[in-house]
Amino acid sequence: MFALRIRTVAAGLLLASTTGVFAQDGSVPSVTDVVETTKGSVQGYEDDGIEAFLGIPYAAAPIGELRFKPPQAATEWEGIYDATSLGAPCMQMYAASGSRVSDFTRQMQSIFPTSGEAKIDNEDCLFLNVWTPESDEGARPVMVWFHGGGYSYGSGGWPAYDGRNLAEKGDVVVVTVNHRLNAFGYTHFADGGDEFARSGNAGNLDLVASLEWVRDNIAAFGGDPDNVTIMGESGGGSKVSHMLATPAADGLFDKAVIQSGPGVTSGKPEEAADLSAALMEKLEVTSIAELQAVPAETLLSAARAVVAERSSSGGFGGPNFGPIADGDVLPRDPFLPAAPEQSKDVPIMIGWNKDEMTLFVGAQPWFGLLNDAALDRMAQGMGGASPALVAAYRELEPEYSASHIAARAMGARFAYGSYILADQKARQGGAPVYMYRLDWETPVNGGMLKAPHTLDIPFMFDNVDETRVFVGAGEEPERLAEMMSDAWISFAKTGTPSSELLPAWPAYSPDQRLVMSFDIEPEVLDYPEGEMREIMAAARD
């Protein structure tokens, strides 16, 4: 299987028309010089001053007897590894949806190709991608991206994550990573013995292995292994949160950015073991060895069915395959009862988008049709803090429709978790924490989305022109991209986010909860959505 990974560079470039490898001007790019890694030689392609090395294996293919086990070292290869095309995404498991599929949704698939990746996914998927400026100068800051999609789907190869522009603008090295997902990365065998004791966190151990690869190899690509920032959005933000508390990752990075995905707590071993037992029962197997022999697609289908059966919403918000606080790989919840001591000296930037949930509920049949009475009935049916949140958001956003108020109330958890994480980090002392909220609203699709989940990604990656379907036309998205990519680059270089387009950005503290608002006219806000945070905290007590 591994031998299939070795592709000739010449063949890769001849196939550029089918793999999508083109320079910015549309021409077929030239190859890079050969770079030596610890496992062998690699060669990528050059795109107008930026070199791209795609699909580099950082660990062995986790198939057969390696399924469910911690990542193993990649095998050394002979010859030159063709790094001109992306490696396969890991096995994808996203919940089936009965929502409307609009033209806009289909257009969004061009930058977040969730369903398309299910057609090409593979267990042999432990690849990473590198973008680096073309020069002999080394010791550049390194920005490592962990993809979104929760722990169920996604890859480092999504077009929205293309690191070319960020590498050029910041004179930095950008890395994106694939890792095992869903049942392949997070099936916990409580009675599996030492060999499978870490199976419930295998996907997160892949992330550790990718950071070890960066430590051992990134200098050959012009990067500084002693100046590494890990970043992620949504599920990627949770992954960053977990790395901050994972002993095996200690010392492998220096700064962290958590975008719309605060990982305050983790899964519990008992619940994970129950899910694993249900998976084995569904497949009618009685041993791990039998489960290792199940075809990947069969295993994936059974895992999807097991998750759906345990949730009234088809898996969203219910039990799922994800990392656990197993007392070994992850000693405890990442940020409860306190921030992890191992990351005390790691600066953190954390934030959320004002209207996170419109991306998820905008295609629901009810969205756009709610009136106030229907919204009140919905909130009462959801119980908990929902009625109070709806009332508070009505007062905060009097111009919002009932549907947008519903979305804001559903998304309050993003602010809530971000504040908890920031408070824990700030109380610890040590390195500072900086908070932000993206308030600028995209005009696409009639302005329906406002400031949704994932809108920050095109801006901090400086990929506006490549994502106009999402951010819209004109100069406003360009201004947001300039200020946000500035801030991310500054943070990666110095540990302090800044831009000439931003006011001074003070560090966050529990006594002065200041948050940078990213908008056409950015400003520092005093504890935005703090009332909603207090409402949710009271409901949980």
Secondary structure, DSSP 8 states (H G I E B T S, - for coil): -GGGG---HHHHHHTHHHHT---TTSS--EE---EE-SS-EEE-EEETTEEEEEEEE-S----GGGTTS--------SSEEE-SS-------------S---HHHHHHTTTS-HHHHTTT--S---EEEEEEESSS---EEEEEEE--STTTS--TT-GGG--HHHHHHHT-EEEEE----HHHHH---TTS-GGGTTGGGHHHHHHHHHHHHHHHHGGGGTEEEEEEEEEEETHHHHHHHHHTT-GGGTTS-SEEEEES------B-HHHHHHHHHHHHHHHT--SHHHHHHS-HHHHHHHHHHHHHHT-TTTTTTS--S--B--SSSS-S-TTSSS--GGGTT--EEEEEETTTTHHHHTTSTTTTT--HHHHHHHHHHH-TTHHHHHHHHHHH-TTS-HHHHHHHHHTHHHHHHHHHHHHHHHHH-SS-EEEEEE---B-GGGGTTBS-TTTHHHHHTT-TGGGHHHH-SSSHHHHHHHHHHHHHHHHHHHSS---TTS------BTTB-EEEEESSS-EEEESTTHHHHHHHHHHH-
